[in-house]
Amino acid sequence: MKLHWSPRSPFVRKVMVAAHELGLADRITTQRTVAAMLKPARELMPDNPLAKIPTMVLDDGTVLYDSAVIVEYLDSMAGGGRLIPREGPARWTELRRHALANGFLDLLILWRNERAKGQPMTELIEAFQLKTDAVLKSLEAEAGAIAAAPLGLAQITIAIAGDYMDFRFPEIGWRARCPKLSAWQSGFAERPSMRATPIVDA
């Protein structure tokens, strides 16, 4: 399997952490692909018309995107139900928490792109800040339940969001604001899968 990959992308990292946790990382060949918002990767478009990463090309030529779809495929390869519960309340809780964390990563990337402009839109920056405050409050309120849950897609994505804030948004000071979530995330970040897949600006 070939994965269009970048060490800067938290969404690519989600796929790779999942692959390590499922024992499938050695079956993935990574291809460095630069996918910038203002400079679409034309070489990626035949596989993904949106020119976004991660994009996975299976051995039979089938193409999968985005990160959640790829992780679900990997989970099925490993027998199913390991990172995404198959049914019942646990499934919907997992998917809801993942949707929050995944949407938060989207927000952070859009925020980073906006503040890189010469004249960022004040109202948009304020909206990002307001939503970030709400997300952090929600995650901190659920920190105990998140920590107690079995390893899953939501935990992986939440932990990656914590690292991404440390990497790109240290001024948010999320750890001081979310002590319970921070304590859990720090422990999760020591998992071999997380240590094998650091976000780097390279």
N, C-alpha and C positions, 0 to 999 in steps of 0.2 A: 504494500500500500504506500502511496506517495502522499505526503502532506505538504501543501504550500504553507510555509512557516516563516515566522520572524521571532527573534528573541525579545522584541519589544511588546508583542501583543499579549494582553492578558487572556484573550479568547483562545489563541493558540496554546497558551500555557494550560488552560483548562483541559484541552484535549490531551496534551502530553501528560499532565498529572493523572488524568483518568487512565491513560494507557499504561503508565507505570503501575498504578494501583491494581489494574486488571491483569498485569503480567503480559501485556501486548506491545510494549514499547519497542522491543527488538524486531517487530514485524513492520514497523513504520520507517520509511525512508523520508527524510525531510528535505525539502527544496526551498532554499532561501528565496522569498518573494517579497518585494517591497510594494505595499499597497497603501499609498497615501491618498487622502481624501481629494486633494486638488490635482493629483497626478495619477490617474487610474492606470493600473498595471495592465497594459494591453496584452501582454503575453499570458496573463491569467484569464482573460475574458473567454477564450474557447472552453475553459473548464467551468468558469463561474462568470456569467455576464455582469454581475455586480462588481467584479474585480475586488472581492473582499476575502480576507483570510480569517480563520482557517478554511481551506477547501481541501477535501481528500479525494483522491482518485484511487478506486479499488483496483485490484489485479485484473478484473474483467472489464475495466474501463468505466464502470459506473462512477458517477461523481456525487459526492455528498457535501452539503453545507447547510447550516452554519454549525457552530460549536456544539449546540445542544443535540442536533441531529447526529453529528459524528460521534458524540459520547454515547448516545443511545445505541448506535450501531455497534460500537465497541463493547458496550455492556451486553448486547445480544450475542456477540461473538464469544463472550466469556461465560455464557450460560443464561444470562438475563436475570434481572432483579437484584443485581449486586450494587449498583449505584443509583438506580431508579426503581423504586418498588413497583411491582407489577400491577397492583390493584389496591383498592380500599383507601381509607383516610390517609394512610402513610404516603401513598402515591401523590395525592393532591397536596398534602403539606409539603412534600419534597419539591414538587413542581412550582408551587407558589413561592417558596423561599428562593428557589433558583431564579424565578422570574424577577423577583425584587433585586437580587444580587446582580443578575445579568443586566437588567435595566440600569442599575447603578453604575456598572462599568461603562455602559453606553454613555450615560450622563457625564462621567468623568472624562471620557475621551473627547466628547463634544466641548466640554468646558476647557480642556487643554487646548483644543484647536481654536476656540474663540479668544482665549486670553493671549494666544500667540499673534493675533492680529495687531496691526499698528494702532487701531482704534476699536477695541472690543465694545460690544453693545452693553451698556450698563445694565439695562433691564434684564438682559439674558444672563449676565453674570449673577445678578441678584436672584434670579429664578433658580439657577444652579445651586447657589448657596442655600436657599430655602429648602429645596428638595433634598439636598445632602443632609441638612439638619434633621429632616423628617426621617430619612432612611436610617441614619445612625441611631436615632431615638428608637425606631422600630426594631432594629437588630439588637440593640442593647437590651431591650425589653424581652427579647426571645433568646438571649445568649445562653441561658441555662438549658433551654429545650434544644437549642442547636448543638450544644456540647454533649447532651445526652443522647442525641440521635445517632443511629448507625451511620457509618461512613457513606456519603452519597454525593450526588452532583451539587446539591445546594451547599453543603459544607465546603467542598472544593472551591466553588465560585466565591463564596463569602471570604474564605481565607485568602484567595488571590486578590480580591478587592482590597483587603487590608494591606497586603504587600504593595499593591499598586498605589494606594494613598501614600504610603511611606515613600515610595519611589518618586511619584510625580507631584504630590500635594502635601508635603510635610507641614505646611502652614495650617492645614485643617486641624491638626492636633487631635486626631480622632482617638488616639489611645487614652489620653487624659479624660476625654469625654465619655468613653465607653470602656471602663475598666474591666468589666466581666467579659465582654467580647474580646478585648485585647488579650486578656490572660489566656482565653481559649485559643485565639488565633496564633499567639506566640508558640504554644505547644504544637498546634497543627503544622506550623511552618517548619518544624523540625522533622517531619516525616520525610523519608528518603525520596518520595515522589516530588515533594516540594523543593527539596535541596538539589535535586537533579535538574530542575527546570527554572532557574532564577530568571527574572526579568532583567535584561541588561540593555543599555543604550549602545548597541553595536550594529 
